[in-house]
């Protein structure tokens, strides 16, 4: 999760416009997927 946050921060400073928003959505999707996999592993 820390890596996703770091990439989002770097994107905030280096990108602009629609590509920044698209990158944040993309990273957010991966972060959510990672979180759900971790939760599933804890249940099993």
PDBQT receptor file of N, H, CA, C and O in Angstrom, charges set to zero:
ATOM      1  N   UNK A   1       0.820  -1.184   0.000  1.00  0.00    +0.000 N 
ATOM      2  CA  UNK A   1       0.000   0.000   0.000  1.00  0.00    +0.000 C 
ATOM      3  C   UNK A   1       0.870   1.256   0.000  1.00  0.00    +0.000 C 
ATOM      4  O   UNK A   1       0.531   2.267  -0.615  1.00  0.00    +0.000 OA
ATOM      5  N   UNK A   2       1.981   1.168   0.694  1.00  0.00    +0.000 N 
ATOM      6  H   UNK A   2       2.257   0.347   1.194  1.00  0.00    +0.000 HD
ATOM      7  CA  UNK A   2       2.878   2.315   0.731  1.00  0.00    +0.000 C 
ATOM      8  C   UNK A   2       3.413   2.638  -0.661  1.00  0.00    +0.000 C 
ATOM      9  O   UNK A   2       3.593   3.806  -1.006  1.00  0.00    +0.000 OA
ATOM     10  N   UNK A   3       3.661   1.616  -1.448  1.00  0.00    +0.000 N 
ATOM     11  H   UNK A   3       3.515   0.667  -1.168  1.00  0.00    +0.000 HD
ATOM     12  CA  UNK A   3       4.137   1.823  -2.813  1.00  0.00    +0.000 C 
ATOM     13  C   UNK A   3       3.079   2.512  -3.658  1.00  0.00    +0.000 C 
ATOM     14  O   UNK A   3       3.400   3.413  -4.433  1.00  0.00    +0.000 OA
ATOM     15  N   UNK A   4       1.823   2.105  -3.523  1.00  0.00    +0.000 N 
ATOM     16  H   UNK A   4       1.561   1.373  -2.894  1.00  0.00    +0.000 HD
ATOM     17  CA  UNK A   4       0.746   2.758  -4.262  1.00  0.00    +0.000 C 
ATOM     18  C   UNK A   4       0.625   4.224  -3.861  1.00  0.00    +0.000 C 
ATOM     19  O   UNK A   4       0.424   5.089  -4.713  1.00  0.00    +0.000 OA
ATOM     20  N   UNK A   5       0.746   4.501  -2.570  1.00  0.00    +0.000 N 
ATOM     21  H   UNK A   5       0.909   3.798  -1.878  1.00  0.00    +0.000 HD
ATOM     22  CA  UNK A   5       0.666   5.881  -2.092  1.00  0.00    +0.000 C 
ATOM     23  C   UNK A   5       1.832   6.711  -2.634  1.00  0.00    +0.000 C 
ATOM     24  O   UNK A   5       1.650   7.858  -3.042  1.00  0.00    +0.000 OA
ATOM     25  N   UNK A   6       3.016   6.129  -2.634  1.00  0.00    +0.000 N 
ATOM     26  H   UNK A   6       3.164   5.197  -2.302  1.00  0.00    +0.000 HD
ATOM     27  CA  UNK A   6       4.183   6.843  -3.155  1.00  0.00    +0.000 C 
ATOM     28  C   UNK A   6       4.020   7.136  -4.647  1.00  0.00    +0.000 C 
ATOM     29  O   UNK A   6       4.351   8.228  -5.107  1.00  0.00    +0.000 OA
ATOM     30  N   UNK A   7       3.516   6.173  -5.390  1.00  0.00    +0.000 N 
ATOM     31  H   UNK A   7       3.247   5.285  -5.016  1.00  0.00    +0.000 HD
ATOM     32  CA  UNK A   7       3.293   6.402  -6.821  1.00  0.00    +0.000 C 
ATOM     33  C   UNK A   7       2.235   7.479  -7.053  1.00  0.00    +0.000 C 
ATOM     34  O   UNK A   7       2.364   8.274  -7.984  1.00  0.00    +0.000 OA
ATOM     35  N   UNK A   8       1.204   7.518  -6.233  1.00  0.00    +0.000 N 
ATOM     36  H   UNK A   8       1.099   6.873  -5.477  1.00  0.00    +0.000 HD
ATOM     37  CA  UNK A   8       0.166   8.544  -6.360  1.00  0.00    +0.000 C 
ATOM     38  C   UNK A   8       0.737   9.931  -6.062  1.00  0.00    +0.000 C 
ATOM     39  O   UNK A   8       0.389  10.904  -6.732  1.00  0.00    +0.000 OA
ATOM     40  N   UNK A   9       1.603  10.022  -5.070  1.00  0.00    +0.000 N 
ATOM     41  H   UNK A   9       1.886   9.232  -4.526  1.00  0.00    +0.000 HD
ATOM     42  CA  UNK A   9       2.223  11.308  -4.741  1.00  0.00    +0.000 C 
ATOM     43  C   UNK A   9       3.142  11.768  -5.865  1.00  0.00    +0.000 C 
ATOM     44  O   UNK A   9       3.133  12.941  -6.239  1.00  0.00    +0.000 OA
ATOM     45  N   UNK A  10       3.928  10.853  -6.399  1.00  0.00    +0.000 N 
ATOM     46  H   UNK A  10       3.935   9.900  -6.096  1.00  0.00    +0.000 HD
ATOM     47  CA  UNK A  10       4.799  11.199  -7.524  1.00  0.00    +0.000 C 
ATOM     48  C   UNK A  10       3.966  11.636  -8.721  1.00  0.00    +0.000 C 
ATOM     49  O   UNK A  10       4.329  12.589  -9.410  1.00  0.00    +0.000 OA
ATOM     50  N   UNK A  11       2.863  10.956  -8.975  1.00  0.00    +0.000 N 
ATOM     51  H   UNK A  11       2.568  10.181  -8.415  1.00  0.00    +0.000 HD
ATOM     52  CA  UNK A  11       1.982  11.326 -10.082  1.00  0.00    +0.000 C 
ATOM     53  C   UNK A  11       1.406  12.721  -9.866  1.00  0.00    +0.000 C 
ATOM     54  O   UNK A  11       1.246  13.479 -10.822  1.00  0.00    +0.000 OA
ATOM     55  N   UNK A  12       1.095  13.066  -8.620  1.00  0.00    +0.000 N 
ATOM     56  H   UNK A  12       1.226  12.451  -7.843  1.00  0.00    +0.000 HD
ATOM     57  CA  UNK A  12       0.529  14.380  -8.326  1.00  0.00    +0.000 C 
ATOM     58  C   UNK A  12       1.502  15.501  -8.675  1.00  0.00    +0.000 C 
ATOM     59  O   UNK A  12       1.090  16.571  -9.124  1.00  0.00    +0.000 OA
ATOM     60  N   UNK A  13       2.788  15.255  -8.467  1.00  0.00    +0.000 N 
ATOM     61  H   UNK A  13       3.123  14.386  -8.102  1.00  0.00    +0.000 HD
ATOM     62  CA  UNK A  13       3.782  16.290  -8.725  1.00  0.00    +0.000 C 
ATOM     63  C   UNK A  13       4.308  16.307 -10.159  1.00  0.00    +0.000 C 
ATOM     64  O   UNK A  13       4.814  17.331 -10.617  1.00  0.00    +0.000 OA
ATOM     65  N   UNK A  14       4.195  15.191 -10.870  1.00  0.00    +0.000 N 
ATOM     66  H   UNK A  14       3.784  14.358 -10.499  1.00  0.00    +0.000 HD
ATOM     67  CA  UNK A  14       4.804  15.125 -12.195  1.00  0.00    +0.000 C 
ATOM     68  C   UNK A  14       3.799  15.156 -13.344  1.00  0.00    +0.000 C 
ATOM     69  O   UNK A  14       4.155  15.537 -14.459  1.00  0.00    +0.000 OA
ATOM     70  N   UNK A  15       2.566  14.767 -13.097  1.00  0.00    +0.000 N 
ATOM     71  H   UNK A  15       2.276  14.458 -12.191  1.00  0.00    +0.000 HD
ATOM     72  CA  UNK A  15       1.573  14.721 -14.163  1.00  0.00    +0.000 C 
ATOM     73  C   UNK A  15       0.565  15.846 -13.985  1.00  0.00    +0.000 C 
ATOM     74  O   UNK A  15       0.472  16.460 -12.922  1.00  0.00    +0.000 OA
ATOM     75  N   UNK A  16      -0.195  16.105 -15.059  1.00  0.00    +0.000 N 
ATOM     76  H   UNK A  16      -0.120  15.607 -15.923  1.00  0.00    +0.000 HD
ATOM     77  CA  UNK A  16      -1.249  17.103 -14.956  1.00  0.00    +0.000 C 
ATOM     78  C   UNK A  16      -2.435  16.699 -15.814  1.00  0.00    +0.000 C 
ATOM     79  O   UNK A  16      -2.320  15.885 -16.731  1.00  0.00    +0.000 OA
ATOM     80  N   UNK A  17      -3.560  17.282 -15.495  1.00  0.00    +0.000 N 
ATOM     81  H   UNK A  17      -3.653  17.943 -14.751  1.00  0.00    +0.000 HD
ATOM     82  CA  UNK A  17      -4.753  17.066 -16.301  1.00  0.00    +0.000 C 
ATOM     83  C   UNK A  17      -5.359  15.686 -16.140  1.00  0.00    +0.000 C 
ATOM     84  O   UNK A  17      -5.330  15.080 -15.069  1.00  0.00    +0.000 OA
ATOM     85  N   UNK A  18      -5.908  15.218 -17.246  1.00  0.00    +0.000 N 
ATOM     86  H   UNK A  18      -5.932  15.710 -18.116  1.00  0.00    +0.000 HD
ATOM     87  CA  UNK A  18      -6.656  13.960 -17.243  1.00  0.00    +0.000 C 
ATOM     88  C   UNK A  18      -5.764  12.751 -16.972  1.00  0.00    +0.000 C 
ATOM     89  O   UNK A  18      -6.220  11.766 -16.391  1.00  0.00    +0.000 OA
ATOM     90  N   UNK A  19      -4.511  12.815 -17.381  1.00  0.00    +0.000 N 
ATOM     91  H   UNK A  19      -4.140  13.616 -17.852  1.00  0.00    +0.000 HD
ATOM     92  CA  UNK A  19      -3.624  11.659 -17.172  1.00  0.00    +0.000 C 
ATOM     93  C   UNK A  19      -3.360  11.458 -15.674  1.00  0.00    +0.000 C 
ATOM     94  O   UNK A  19      -3.181  10.325 -15.227  1.00  0.00    +0.000 OA
ATOM     95  N   UNK A  20      -3.336  12.544 -14.900  1.00  0.00    +0.000 N 
ATOM     96  H   UNK A  20      -3.481  13.464 -15.263  1.00  0.00    +0.000 HD
ATOM     97  CA  UNK A  20      -3.148  12.416 -13.454  1.00  0.00    +0.000 C 
ATOM     98  C   UNK A  20      -4.354  11.722 -12.830  1.00  0.00    +0.000 C 
ATOM     99  O   UNK A  20      -4.197  10.811 -12.017  1.00  0.00    +0.000 OA
ATOM    100  N   UNK A  21      -5.546  12.148 -13.204  1.00  0.00    +0.000 N 
ATOM    101  H   UNK A  21      -5.673  12.888 -13.864  1.00  0.00    +0.000 HD
ATOM    102  CA  UNK A  21      -6.762  11.539 -12.672  1.00  0.00    +0.000 C 
ATOM    103  C   UNK A  21      -6.833  10.068 -13.069  1.00  0.00    +0.000 C 
ATOM    104  O   UNK A  21      -7.179   9.219 -12.248  1.00  0.00    +0.000 OA
ATOM    105  N   UNK A  22      -6.507   9.765 -14.318  1.00  0.00    +0.000 N 
ATOM    106  H   UNK A  22      -6.226  10.455 -14.985  1.00  0.00    +0.000 HD
ATOM    107  CA  UNK A  22      -6.530   8.373 -14.783  1.00  0.00    +0.000 C 
ATOM    108  C   UNK A  22      -5.525   7.528 -14.003  1.00  0.00    +0.000 C 
ATOM    109  O   UNK A  22      -5.814   6.382 -13.659  1.00  0.00    +0.000 OA
ATOM    110  N   UNK A  23      -4.369   8.076 -13.728  1.00  0.00    +0.000 N 
ATOM    111  H   UNK A  23      -4.134   9.007 -14.007  1.00  0.00    +0.000 HD
ATOM    112  CA  UNK A  23      -3.352   7.360 -12.959  1.00  0.00    +0.000 C 
ATOM    113  C   UNK A  23      -3.837   7.096 -11.541  1.00  0.00    +0.000 C 
ATOM    114  O   UNK A  23      -3.639   6.002 -11.012  1.00  0.00    +0.000 OA
ATOM    115  N   UNK A  24      -4.471   8.093 -10.919  1.00  0.00    +0.000 N 
ATOM    116  H   UNK A  24      -4.632   8.982 -11.349  1.00  0.00    +0.000 HD
ATOM    117  CA  UNK A  24      -4.993   7.913  -9.566  1.00  0.00    +0.000 C 
ATOM    118  C   UNK A  24      -6.084   6.856  -9.534  1.00  0.00    +0.000 C 
ATOM    119  O   UNK A  24      -6.138   6.052  -8.604  1.00  0.00    +0.000 OA
ATOM    120  N   UNK A  25      -6.952   6.845 -10.536  1.00  0.00    +0.000 N 
ATOM    121  H   UNK A  25      -6.909   7.498 -11.292  1.00  0.00    +0.000 HD
ATOM    122  CA  UNK A  25      -8.007   5.826 -10.599  1.00  0.00    +0.000 C 
ATOM    123  C   UNK A  25      -7.392   4.446 -10.770  1.00  0.00    +0.000 C 
ATOM    124  O   UNK A  25      -7.798   3.492 -10.106  1.00  0.00    +0.000 OA
ATOM    125  N   UNK A  26      -6.414   4.341 -11.659  1.00  0.00    +0.000 N 
ATOM    126  H   UNK A  26      -6.084   5.115 -12.198  1.00  0.00    +0.000 HD
ATOM    127  CA  UNK A  26      -5.711   3.080 -11.907  1.00  0.00    +0.000 C 
ATOM    128  C   UNK A  26      -5.033   2.569 -10.632  1.00  0.00    +0.000 C 
ATOM    129  O   UNK A  26      -5.172   1.398 -10.279  1.00  0.00    +0.000 OA
ATOM    130  N   UNK A  27      -4.303   3.444  -9.948  1.00  0.00    +0.000 N 
ATOM    131  H   UNK A  27      -4.190   4.395 -10.235  1.00  0.00    +0.000 HD
ATOM    132  CA  UNK A  27      -3.626   3.054  -8.709  1.00  0.00    +0.000 C 
ATOM    133  C   UNK A  27      -4.629   2.732  -7.607  1.00  0.00    +0.000 C 
ATOM    134  O   UNK A  27      -4.416   1.811  -6.819  1.00  0.00    +0.000 OA
ATOM    135  N   UNK A  28      -5.712   3.484  -7.551  1.00  0.00    +0.000 N 
ATOM    136  H   UNK A  28      -5.885   4.233  -8.191  1.00  0.00    +0.000 HD
ATOM    137  CA  UNK A  28      -6.748   3.210  -6.565  1.00  0.00    +0.000 C 
ATOM    138  C   UNK A  28      -7.379   1.844  -6.779  1.00  0.00    +0.000 C 
ATOM    139  O   UNK A  28      -7.680   1.138  -5.817  1.00  0.00    +0.000 OA
ATOM    140  N   UNK A  29      -7.578   1.470  -8.032  1.00  0.00    +0.000 N 
ATOM    141  H   UNK A  29      -7.333   2.043  -8.814  1.00  0.00    +0.000 HD
ATOM    142  CA  UNK A  29      -8.120   0.150  -8.335  1.00  0.00    +0.000 C 
ATOM    143  C   UNK A  29      -7.190  -0.962  -7.903  1.00  0.00    +0.000 C 
ATOM    144  O   UNK A  29      -7.624  -1.968  -7.341  1.00  0.00    +0.000 OA
ATOM    145  N   UNK A  30      -5.900  -0.774  -8.171  1.00  0.00    +0.000 N 
ATOM    146  H   UNK A  30      -5.548   0.043  -8.627  1.00  0.00    +0.000 HD
ATOM    147  CA  UNK A  30      -4.930  -1.777  -7.727  1.00  0.00    +0.000 C 
ATOM    148  C   UNK A  30      -4.851  -1.844  -6.208  1.00  0.00    +0.000 C 
ATOM    149  O   UNK A  30      -4.743  -2.932  -5.642  1.00  0.00    +0.000 OA
ATOM    150  N   UNK A  31      -4.903  -0.701  -5.546  1.00  0.00    +0.000 N 
ATOM    151  H   UNK A  31      -4.991   0.183  -6.006  1.00  0.00    +0.000 HD
ATOM    152  CA  UNK A  31      -4.862  -0.688  -4.081  1.00  0.00    +0.000 C 
ATOM    153  C   UNK A  31      -6.080  -1.397  -3.503  1.00  0.00    +0.000 C 
ATOM    154  O   UNK A  31      -5.958  -2.175  -2.556  1.00  0.00    +0.000 OA
ATOM    155  N   UNK A  32      -7.238  -1.134  -4.063  1.00  0.00    +0.000 N 
ATOM    156  H   UNK A  32      -7.337  -0.502  -4.831  1.00  0.00    +0.000 HD
ATOM    157  CA  UNK A  32      -8.458  -1.795  -3.586  1.00  0.00    +0.000 C 
ATOM    158  C   UNK A  32      -8.371  -3.300  -3.803  1.00  0.00    +0.000 C 
ATOM    159  O   UNK A  32      -8.730  -4.079  -2.920  1.00  0.00    +0.000 OA
ATOM    160  N   UNK A  33      -7.897  -3.708  -4.971  1.00  0.00    +0.000 N 
ATOM    161  H   UNK A  33      -7.605  -3.075  -5.689  1.00  0.00    +0.000 HD
ATOM    162  CA  UNK A  33      -7.759  -5.137  -5.261  1.00  0.00    +0.000 C 
ATOM    163  C   UNK A  33      -6.771  -5.793  -4.294  1.00  0.00    +0.000 C 
ATOM    164  O   UNK A  33      -7.019  -6.896  -3.808  1.00  0.00    +0.000 OA
ATOM    165  N   UNK A  34      -5.671  -5.128  -4.020  1.00  0.00    +0.000 N 
ATOM    166  H   UNK A  34      -5.470  -4.232  -4.415  1.00  0.00    +0.000 HD
ATOM    167  CA  UNK A  34      -4.679  -5.650  -3.079  1.00  0.00    +0.000 C 
ATOM    168  C   UNK A  34      -5.279  -5.781  -1.685  1.00  0.00    +0.000 C 
ATOM    169  O   UNK A  34      -5.062  -6.788  -1.010  1.00  0.00    +0.000 OA
ATOM    170  N   UNK A  35      -6.027  -4.777  -1.250  1.00  0.00    +0.000 N 
ATOM    171  H   UNK A  35      -6.203  -3.960  -1.798  1.00  0.00    +0.000 HD
ATOM    172  CA  UNK A  35      -6.655  -4.800   0.068  1.00  0.00    +0.000 C 
ATOM    173  C   UNK A  35      -7.654  -5.952   0.184  1.00  0.00    +0.000 C 
ATOM    174  O   UNK A  35      -7.704  -6.634   1.208  1.00  0.00    +0.000 OA
ATOM    175  N   UNK A  36      -8.437  -6.163  -0.855  1.00  0.00    +0.000 N 
ATOM    176  H   UNK A  36      -8.396  -5.608  -1.687  1.00  0.00    +0.000 HD
ATOM    177  CA  UNK A  36      -9.413  -7.250  -0.822  1.00  0.00    +0.000 C 
ATOM    178  C   UNK A  36      -8.742  -8.617  -0.780  1.00  0.00    +0.000 C 
ATOM    179  O   UNK A  36      -9.237  -9.525  -0.113  1.00  0.00    +0.000 OA
ATOM    180  N   UNK A  37      -7.633  -8.775  -1.475  1.00  0.00    +0.000 N 
ATOM    181  H   UNK A  37      -7.230  -8.037  -2.017  1.00  0.00    +0.000 HD
ATOM    182  CA  UNK A  37      -6.897 -10.042  -1.440  1.00  0.00    +0.000 C 
ATOM    183  C   UNK A  37      -6.327 -10.278  -0.045  1.00  0.00    +0.000 C 
ATOM    184  O   UNK A  37      -6.354 -11.405   0.448  1.00  0.00    +0.000 OA
ATOM    185  N   UNK A  38      -5.820  -9.248   0.588  1.00  0.00    +0.000 N 
ATOM    186  H   UNK A  38      -5.798  -8.332   0.187  1.00  0.00    +0.000 HD
ATOM    187  CA  UNK A  38      -5.288  -9.386   1.945  1.00  0.00    +0.000 C 
ATOM    188  C   UNK A  38      -6.403  -9.767   2.910  1.00  0.00    +0.000 C 
ATOM    189  O   UNK A  38      -6.217 -10.631   3.766  1.00  0.00    +0.000 OA
ATOM    190  N   UNK A  39      -7.563  -9.125   2.775  1.00  0.00    +0.000 N 
ATOM    191  H   UNK A  39      -7.715  -8.423   2.080  1.00  0.00    +0.000 HD
ATOM    192  CA  UNK A  39      -8.687  -9.484   3.643  1.00  0.00    +0.000 C 
ATOM    193  C   UNK A  39      -9.112 -10.930   3.430  1.00  0.00    +0.000 C 
ATOM    194  O   UNK A  39      -9.400 -11.642   4.391  1.00  0.00    +0.000 OA
ATOM    195  N   UNK A  40      -9.152 -11.363   2.185  1.00  0.00    +0.000 N 
ATOM    196  H   UNK A  40      -8.918 -10.784   1.404  1.00  0.00    +0.000 HD
ATOM    197  CA  UNK A  40      -9.538 -12.746   1.889  1.00  0.00    +0.000 C 
ATOM    198  C   UNK A  40      -8.533 -13.719   2.499  1.00  0.00    +0.000 C 
ATOM    199  O   UNK A  40      -8.930 -14.747   3.048  1.00  0.00    +0.000 OA
ATOM    200  N   UNK A  41      -7.251 -13.414   2.412  1.00  0.00    +0.000 N 
ATOM    201  H   UNK A  41      -6.929 -12.579   1.966  1.00  0.00    +0.000 HD
ATOM    202  CA  UNK A  41      -6.239 -14.287   2.995  1.00  0.00    +0.000 C 
ATOM    203  C   UNK A  41      -6.359 -14.358   4.515  1.00  0.00    +0.000 C 
ATOM    204  O   UNK A  41      -6.098 -15.405   5.106  1.00  0.00    +0.000 OA
ATOM    205  N   UNK A  42      -6.746 -13.267   5.145  1.00  0.00    +0.000 N 
ATOM    206  H   UNK A  42      -6.958 -12.416   4.665  1.00  0.00    +0.000 HD
ATOM    207  CA  UNK A  42      -6.916 -13.282   6.599  1.00  0.00    +0.000 C 
ATOM    208  C   UNK A  42      -8.093 -14.130   7.009  1.00  0.00    +0.000 C 
ATOM    209  O   UNK A  42      -8.058 -14.767   8.063  1.00  0.00    +0.000 OA
ATOM    210  N   UNK A  43      -9.153 -14.156   6.189  1.00  0.00    +0.000 N 
ATOM    211  H   UNK A  43      -9.182 -13.639   5.334  1.00  0.00    +0.000 HD
ATOM    212  CA  UNK A  43     -10.328 -14.956   6.500  1.00  0.00    +0.000 C 
ATOM    213  C   UNK A  43     -10.012 -16.445   6.341  1.00  0.00    +0.000 C 
ATOM    214  O   UNK A  43     -10.445 -17.264   7.152  1.00  0.00    +0.000 OA
ATOM    215  N   UNK A  44      -9.267 -16.788   5.308  1.00  0.00    +0.000 N 
ATOM    216  H   UNK A  44      -8.916 -16.123   4.650  1.00  0.00    +0.000 HD
ATOM    217  CA  UNK A  44      -8.916 -18.202   5.054  1.00  0.00    +0.000 C 
ATOM    218  C   UNK A  44      -7.858 -18.616   5.980  1.00  0.00    +0.000 C 
ATOM    219  O   UNK A  44      -7.416 -19.764   5.938  1.00  0.00    +0.000 OA
TER     220      UNK A  44
